[in-house]
Amino acid sequence: MATGPQRFGSSGQGPQPFGLFGGGTPFAPVPPLVSRYFNFFDGVQEYVQLAQPVTLSGSFEISVLLYPTADRAHILADNRSGNTDRLFFEEASNKIEIFVAGTAVTFSGFPPENQLSLLTLSRDASNNYTCVLNGVPLTITAGQGAGGSFSFNSIGGQFGGVTGVPPFAGIEANVRIADNGTLIHNWAIDDNSNVIADSVGSNNGTLVNPSGGWGLFDKQSDGDWLGQELATVSESPVLGDDGNPEFFSVANISGGNEYRISAEVLTFSGSADCGWTSTATGGVPNGIPATPPFRSTVPNIGDIVGGDFTSTSGPDVRLFGRISAVCSFNNLTVKQLLRSA
């Protein structure tokens, strides 16, 4: 196995989109296994337009890594006028559905929001369909045996007809297409560019209406991914020594995302608790629990406070102290977390 940071997929080398998932312990002191960029599709108007349509007439397999931030979205679609072929999911209807030549092939299930999921959908030579989500086969409820061709020319975009299902919101990556058992396309979507490379079939795409933005992430041994450091400082001032509650902003965050935060107790005197907080004068609650391990009562020097939480809103994350808990912290870290399903 290669060591050190490496890019996913752009050259056709390196790790594949399988085997990314598993459990583990937060703050495990292990180095990242790989570094890569993810694009965050905005769910409104951003998608990848391919240079040429892809048409699958026989047996095929579609594999894609998803991190949806909405409860329904298109994954692949043919956006040419009048075309109905598309692959999408809807949480409210508990379905993943692919339209093939006008026939809906439907499976029970959906990729969970704010988690990385691996979806594989395939059709064999006898037009039998299977769909596997995070290693679990899904039950087919309609459309088994549907023949004809499936076509698409966009990743994350809507199809060429009337639809209430929006474009994809969140991360869509490692889109791999096999035709009759042969890998013919691989869009890693790790390019950090508006040009999305196809490392196998040379059917490159263009990122249309880019607005979500790219983020660089490191894969951890438990299969989760951590973003780059967001903390603007590495050490806090002494908090609470002026006789009042005192709050110190460490980093800006966005609502709806998951983060991993940590701080080491540098100094402490008093009898109360201190640590991370979700409220402050002039601030907005951001979802940090007001309980351990995010705060500690009479901590020892060197103790770590922090954990994983999902933000309810911005604008920032803060540490606090007060007259009964005068304290300071160092080794501050705030990183966006992409959790594997």
Secondary structure, DSSP 4 states (H G I P E B T S, - for coil): ---S----STTS-S--SSS------TT-----SEEEEEE-EESSS-EEEEEEEEEE-SSEEEEEEEEESSSEEEEEE--STT---EEEEETTTTEEEEEETTEEEEEE--PPTTSBEEEEEEE-TT--EEEEETTEEPPEEE-TT--S-EEEEEES---SS--SSPPPEEEEEEEEEEETTEEEEEE----SSSEE-BTTT---EEEES--S-EEEEEE-TTS-EEE----S-SB---BSTTSS-EEEEEEE--TT-EEEEEEEEEEEEESSEEEEES--TT-------SSTTSEEESPPTT-EEEEEEE-SS-SEEEEEEBTTEEEEEEEEEEEEEE-B-
